[in-house]
């Protein structure tokens, strides 16, 4: 015949398993918090990159326009001819 585990042994094992599960749960929660933080940082970097790309595209369009005017033989406006913004 096999011996039945004692009530104390069963309670001890259950308490031990519960403690391990709690530690694992806390570790998973901490890992999720770190992942959320990293994701937020990557999102902010992505937004900054999108803004920079937009700015660079605008500058590139301006340069391309200037090159097309030069190639077409048009005279480029002088910076001296530009009126300041307050006029």
N, C-alpha and C positions, 0 to 999 in steps of 0.2 A: 504494500500500500504506500501511496505517496502522502507526504505530510502537507497539510494545509498551511499556507503562510500565516503567521500571527497577525493580529490586528495592528499591533505596533509597527511591524515591518511594512505592512501595506500602507499605513498612514505616512511613514517615513519616506517611502518610495514616492508616494503621491505628492508630498510636500517638496521633495527634491525635484521631481518632474515639473511641478508648477513653478518653482524658482528658476529653473533652466528656461522654461517657456517665457517667463517674464523678462529674463535677461535678453533672450533672443528678440522678443517683441520690442524692447527698448532699443536694441542695436539696430533693428530694421527702421524704427521711427527716426533715429538719429541719421541713418544713411539716407532716408527720404528727405530729411531736412537739408542735408548737404547737397543732394541732387537738385532740390528746388532752388537753393541759393546759387549753385553753379548755372542752372538754367536761366535764372534771372540775370546773372552777369553776362551770359552769352547773348541774351536778348538785347541788353543795353549796348553791347558791342556791335551787334548786327544793325541796330538802329543808327548808331553813329557811322557805321560803314555805308549805310544806304544814303545818309545825308551827304557824306563825303563824295560818293559816286555821283549823286545828283549835281553837286557843285562842280565836280570835275567834268561832267558831261556838258554843263553850261559853258565852262571855259573852253572845252574842245569845240563846241559849236561856234563860239566866237572866233577862235583861231581859224577854223575851217572857213568861216565867212570872210575873214580878212584875207586868207590865201586865195579864195575864189575871186575876190575883188582885185587883188594884185595880179593874178593870172589873166584876168579879163582886161587889164590895163587901166582900171579905174584908179583914180588918185585917192590915197588914204586920207581921211580927215586928220588934220593936225590937232594935237592935244591943246595947242595954244588957242585954237579956234573954239574949243568947247567953253561954254559959259559955266561958271560955278553954279551949283545947285540953288543958291539963294537968289539968282536972277530970274 
